[in-house]
Amino acid sequence: MPVTDTNALKVMKEVKNITSKSSELQEKDISITAHILHKVVKTNTTSSNVGDHVLDTISHVMDAKPDVLQKTQKQYNTSAK
């Protein structure tokens, strides 16, 4: 699904909800989330609601298990996104 200014809020609401269970996140989940966040940022939307959901999502990902974050970085190079 393409991310646009029009649907960025809807997309981020969904991603925020999906990532809210940080302890259940796996490598692929984090990689997909990073890809979606990259697309949302590229829309250049100025919506504070979108920004809030982006920050909450990043917080959820950072709360994932440390070993999962390390594996994700090694496998997908997610910090470069």
C-alpha positions in Angstrom: 0.0 0.0 0.0 1.4 3.4 -1.0 1.7 5.9 1.9 0.5 9.4 1.0 -0.3 12.6 2.9 -4.0 11.5 2.7 -3.6 8.1 4.4 -0.5 8.7 6.5 -2.5 9.1 9.7 -4.5 6.0 9.1 -1.4 4.0 8.4 0.4 5.3 11.5 -2.5 4.5 13.7 -2.5 0.9 12.5 1.3 0.6 12.9 1.2 2.1 16.3 -1.4 -0.4 17.4 0.4 -3.3 15.9 3.7 -2.4 17.5 2.2 -1.7 20.9 3.0 -5.2 22.2 6.7 -4.6 22.1 7.7 -7.9 23.7 6.0 -9.8 20.8 7.8 -8.0 18.0 10.0 -10.1 15.8 12.8 -9.2 13.4 10.5 -9.1 10.3 8.0 -6.9 12.2 10.6 -4.3 13.0 12.0 -4.3 9.5 8.5 -3.7 8.0 7.9 -1.0 10.6 11.1 0.7 9.7 10.1 0.6 6.0 6.7 2.1 6.7 8.2 4.8 8.9 10.5 5.7 6.1 7.6 6.0 3.7 5.6 8.2 6.1 8.5 10.5 6.7 9.0 10.9 2.9 5.4 12.2 2.6 6.6 15.4 4.4 3.2 15.5 6.2 3.0 18.3 8.8 0.3 16.6 10.8 1.1 16.6 14.5 -1.1 13.6 14.9 1.0 11.6 12.4 4.2 12.8 14.2 2.8 11.7 17.6 2.0 8.2 16.2 5.5 8.0 14.6 7.1 8.8 18.0 4.9 6.3 19.8 5.8 3.6 17.2 9.5 4.3 17.5 9.1 4.0 21.3 7.4 0.7 20.9 10.1 -0.6 18.6 12.8 0.5 21.0 11.1 -1.4 23.8 11.4 -4.7 21.9 13.6 -7.4 23.2 17.3 -6.3 22.8 18.3 -9.6 21.1 15.5 -9.1 18.6 16.7 -5.5 17.9 20.3 -6.8 17.4 19.2 -9.6 15.1 17.1 -7.2 13.1 20.0 -4.8 12.7 22.3 -7.6 11.5 19.8 -9.1 9.1 18.0 -6.1 7.7 20.3 -3.1 8.5 17.3 -1.3 9.8 19.1 1.6 11.5 20.1 2.8 8.0 16.5 3.3 7.0 
